[in-house]
């Protein structure tokens, strides 16, 4: 996936079947779906792939226990089916995660027990493990950090876990392998129309400053929380359809939450859900659901959100965490579909919505990572209709994501690259220095940085430390410490100069400050 080579393809294709704006989960999923149907696909992303919401999830592939409590059986059933498909299609970056739901009374045990047994039954043949009712002693054995006061027992159930940004990169790589053209740092800046219908997209290469006019049969707006901005670029009289909500996550050391099992509190005092989930040898704690007005690429955690997560974790667990214990805080914006006169984002639709503008612009928003494939299938069906493309079956339910072979060695952190692990190891043999890690406390190597630049379209230090590796999300201070070394390696690979290197370090350090609480 070489960006310069891919840019050249813009000169050799007269007309594209579908242009997709947005390189997050939905856009990349749509690109893979469309190209495997045989359509000519161009995807453009103004930042890096999965820069926004798609790299800031709770890292769960799940049906949605809280959606079951809301009575949205259809969404839960669909998500559980997609959960099973994703774990089969990308086993190198997904895993089964056991959860414990602690209960504080017999009626809670009955209520949540029946609900979670039903949750498992809904998954049918794609079940990840049998739900079990636990005694108080067994619950504390499986969750040793849990507070025992008033505890009466627990419920064990299973969901999926994944690395969101790594999955996004693998979907991009798979789409390119099948013939799609995907470009990061390439922004859609306008549309041209014939008889009121969009037939050209104007895009700008943000790095080379070059502008292109792209002919196409259909255009998909898959920009998530930025969907309204693209709709208004088409027609400034368009109404807003997105009600953004932000969720924060705090990352702490495993000493504060021991064991392999995750914790879920399905309903805190103010009705929110609290998770504590092991991930990449750290613990993710979250999340919040706060309506926000300003949509930005780098949202910031609010003080009340930080306090909520700290207070509630400390309420349910024996170990006490403070701001000083937080290694990283990351924030994601949810593109919830707006319901008239409803200001409570916690009850807005998590289902996805497809709207077609009078100009033919196809807008998809809502949904979640787990159902990205189904969202992509639905929106490409609509694009085929709008663009009058030949009807082709969707095959992504069984399409392999990335390149991998079984069995997978989960003892090495390189397993997330699938079969590319062997090529990264070859780089290590090519240059002994590349075996060295970029930070003493984490396993990421110099060879991986070289691989990202050569094969995964990594163009900035942030691309490497936030999304190709997850160091910024795991430990912001460690990421800041690693930045100069990463910048130096990238400078050499990209034939850049010392000025570029220093700008990259300064820019990353400024960004990373938003991920610390110190």
SULHUWO-V766405 format. One record per residue. N is the residue number from 0. PSI is psi in whole degrees, 0 to 359 (999 if undefined). Layout:
n->(N | N)
psi->(PSI | PSI)
This chain:
n->(0 | 1 | 2 | 3 | 4 | 5 | 6 | 7 | 8 | 9 | 10 | 11 | 12 | 13 | 14 | 15 | 16 | 17 | 18 | 19 | 20 | 21 | 22 | 23 | 24 | 25 | 26 | 27 | 28 | 29 | 30 | 31 | 32 | 33 | 34 | 35 | 36 | 37 | 38 | 39 | 40 | 41 | 42 | 43 | 44 | 45 | 46 | 47 | 48 | 49 | 50 | 51 | 52 | 53 | 54 | 55 | 56 | 57 | 58 | 59 | 60 | 61 | 62 | 63 | 64 | 65 | 66 | 67 | 68 | 69 | 70 | 71 | 72 | 73 | 74 | 75 | 76 | 77 | 78 | 79 | 80 | 81 | 82 | 83 | 84 | 85 | 86 | 87 | 88 | 89 | 90 | 91 | 92 | 93 | 94 | 95 | 96 | 97 | 98 | 99 | 100 | 101 | 102 | 103 | 104 | 105 | 106 | 107 | 108 | 109 | 110 | 111 | 112 | 113 | 114 | 115 | 116 | 117 | 118 | 119 | 120 | 121 | 122 | 123 | 124 | 125 | 126 | 127 | 128 | 129 | 130 | 131 | 132 | 133 | 134 | 135 | 136 | 137 | 138 | 139 | 140 | 141 | 142 | 143 | 144 | 145 | 146 | 147 | 148 | 149 | 150 | 151 | 152 | 153 | 154 | 155 | 156 | 157 | 158 | 159 | 160 | 161 | 162 | 163 | 164 | 165 | 166 | 167 | 168 | 169 | 170 | 171 | 172 | 173 | 174 | 175 | 176 | 177 | 178 | 179 | 180 | 181 | 182 | 183 | 184 | 185 | 186 | 187 | 188 | 189 | 190 | 191 | 192 | 193 | 194 | 195 | 196 | 197 | 198 | 199 | 200 | 201 | 202 | 203 | 204 | 205 | 206 | 207 | 208 | 209 | 210 | 211 | 212 | 213 | 214 | 215 | 216 | 217 | 218 | 219 | 220 | 221 | 222 | 223 | 224 | 225 | 226 | 227 | 228 | 229 | 230 | 231 | 232 | 233 | 234 | 235 | 236 | 237 | 238 | 239 | 240 | 241 | 242 | 243 | 244 | 245 | 246 | 247 | 248 | 249 | 250 | 251 | 252 | 253 | 254 | 255 | 256 | 257 | 258 | 259 | 260 | 261 | 262 | 263 | 264 | 265 | 266 | 267 | 268 | 269 | 270 | 271 | 272 | 273 | 274 | 275 | 276 | 277 | 278 | 279 | 280 | 281 | 282 | 283 | 284 | 285 | 286 | 287 | 288 | 289 | 290 | 291 | 292 | 293 | 294 | 295 | 296 | 297 | 298 | 299 | 300 | 301 | 302 | 303 | 304 | 305 | 306 | 307 | 308 | 309 | 310 | 311 | 312 | 313 | 314 | 315 | 316 | 317 | 318 | 319 | 320 | 321 | 322 | 323 | 324 | 325 | 326 | 327 | 328 | 329 | 330 | 331 | 332 | 333 | 334 | 335 | 336 | 337 | 338 | 339 | 340 | 341 | 342 | 343 | 344 | 345 | 346 | 347 | 348 | 349 | 350 | 351 | 352 | 353 | 354 | 355 | 356 | 357 | 358 | 359 | 360 | 361 | 362 | 363 | 364 | 365 | 366 | 367 | 368 | 369 | 370 | 371 | 372 | 373 | 374 | 375 | 376 | 377 | 378 | 379 | 380 | 381 | 382 | 383 | 384 | 385 | 386 | 387 | 388 | 389 | 390 | 391 | 392 | 393 | 394 | 395 | 396 | 397 | 398 | 399 | 400 | 401 | 402 | 403 | 404 | 405 | 406 | 407 | 408 | 409 | 410 | 411 | 412 | 413 | 414 | 415 | 416 | 417 | 418 | 419 | 420 | 421 | 422 | 423 | 424 | 425 | 426 | 427 | 428 | 429 | 430 | 431 | 432 | 433 | 434 | 435 | 436 | 437 | 438 | 439 | 440 | 441 | 442 | 443 | 444 | 445 | 446 | 447 | 448 | 449 | 450 | 451 | 452 | 453 | 454 | 455 | 456 | 457 | 458 | 459 | 460 | 461 | 462 | 463 | 464 | 465 | 466 | 467 | 468 | 469 | 470 | 471 | 472 | 473 | 474 | 475 | 476 | 477 | 478 | 479 | 480 | 481 | 482 | 483 | 484 | 485 | 486 | 487 | 488 | 489 | 490 | 491 | 492 | 493 | 494 | 495 | 496 | 497 | 498 | 499 | 500 | 501 | 502 | 503 | 504 | 505 | 506 | 507 | 508 | 509 | 510 | 511 | 512 | 513 | 514 | 515 | 516 | 517)
psi->(81 | 120 | 319 | 319 | 320 | 322 | 325 | 332 | 340 | 335 | 345 | 359 | 118 | 317 | 138 | 149 | 313 | 132 | 128 | 126 | 117 | 121 | 40 | 200 | 312 | 313 | 314 | 320 | 320 | 321 | 317 | 317 | 311 | 317 | 329 | 351 | 352 | 10 | 152 | 119 | 135 | 127 | 133 | 140 | 126 | 337 | 225 | 161 | 133 | 25 | 323 | 230 | 325 | 352 | 5 | 27 | 176 | 3 | 28 | 135 | 101 | 160 | 333 | 84 | 320 | 331 | 329 | 317 | 330 | 354 | 12 | 72 | 321 | 312 | 318 | 315 | 314 | 316 | 322 | 322 | 317 | 326 | 312 | 319 | 318 | 319 | 329 | 322 | 337 | 63 | 343 | 341 | 19 | 164 | 162 | 131 | 117 | 137 | 147 | 127 | 108 | 144 | 150 | 54 | 156 | 324 | 325 | 319 | 318 | 312 | 305 | 329 | 312 | 317 | 316 | 331 | 319 | 320 | 316 | 319 | 324 | 331 | 346 | 231 | 345 | 17 | 143 | 353 | 154 | 133 | 138 | 142 | 135 | 147 | 171 | 316 | 321 | 323 | 315 | 332 | 320 | 334 | 75 | 341 | 357 | 141 | 132 | 346 | 126 | 2 | 135 | 350 | 204 | 175 | 128 | 128 | 174 | 141 | 182 | 158 | 154 | 173 | 107 | 310 | 322 | 322 | 319 | 315 | 320 | 325 | 318 | 313 | 320 | 319 | 317 | 319 | 325 | 355 | 2 | 157 | 117 | 137 | 126 | 167 | 44 | 115 | 135 | 123 | 351 | 175 | 148 | 146 | 150 | 123 | 38 | 358 | 134 | 126 | 0 | 143 | 132 | 123 | 153 | 127 | 110 | 340 | 316 | 354 | 14 | 144 | 144 | 144 | 118 | 119 | 141 | 164 | 333 | 149 | 132 | 129 | 101 | 48 | 11 | 236 | 344 | 10 | 320 | 321 | 320 | 321 | 322 | 337 | 328 | 316 | 109 | 359 | 359 | 143 | 155 | 134 | 351 | 131 | 92 | 142 | 141 | 146 | 136 | 157 | 136 | 140 | 127 | 170 | 154 | 346 | 339 | 347 | 96 | 157 | 179 | 351 | 147 | 156 | 139 | 126 | 105 | 341 | 104 | 182 | 326 | 17 | 6 | 170 | 138 | 130 | 148 | 113 | 126 | 136 | 123 | 45 | 23 | 181 | 127 | 128 | 131 | 187 | 179 | 173 | 85 | 120 | 137 | 153 | 321 | 125 | 114 | 160 | 330 | 80 | 153 | 146 | 136 | 150 | 320 | 330 | 316 | 315 | 320 | 310 | 314 | 312 | 315 | 325 | 313 | 333 | 324 | 345 | 152 | 323 | 145 | 129 | 147 | 177 | 323 | 342 | 351 | 120 | 329 | 147 | 126 | 150 | 134 | 149 | 130 | 130 | 70 | 146 | 126 | 135 | 130 | 134 | 14 | 116 | 358 | 104 | 340 | 344 | 8 | 162 | 128 | 355 | 158 | 154 | 137 | 124 | 136 | 120 | 160 | 333 | 354 | 356 | 126 | 117 | 125 | 131 | 174 | 199 | 189 | 170 | 315 | 325 | 18 | 322 | 318 | 321 | 315 | 317 | 314 | 317 | 329 | 327 | 317 | 320 | 321 | 323 | 311 | 318 | 0 | 48 | 159 | 137 | 125 | 146 | 142 | 134 | 9 | 349 | 334 | 12 | 127 | 131 | 123 | 185 | 117 | 159 | 146 | 148 | 160 | 132 | 97 | 359 | 340 | 136 | 345 | 355 | 336 | 346 | 2 | 223 | 345 | 347 | 319 | 323 | 327 | 322 | 327 | 323 | 322 | 323 | 330 | 325 | 109 | 325 | 334 | 353 | 340 | 149 | 159 | 348 | 139 | 332 | 358 | 154 | 352 | 133 | 165 | 325 | 324 | 320 | 316 | 316 | 315 | 318 | 317 | 330 | 349 | 18 | 30 | 123 | 348 | 164 | 322 | 317 | 317 | 312 | 340 | 322 | 320 | 316 | 173 | 25 | 319 | 324 | 341 | 322 | 99 | 322 | 318 | 322 | 319 | 320 | 327 | 341 | 315 | 319 | 316 | 317 | 321 | 316 | 317 | 321 | 316 | 318 | 325 | 3 | 40 | 184 | 179 | 327 | 316 | 314 | 313 | 322 | 321 | 316 | 313 | 316 | 317 | 317 | 320 | 316 | 314 | 337 | 331 | 347 | 5 | 156 | 5 | 999)
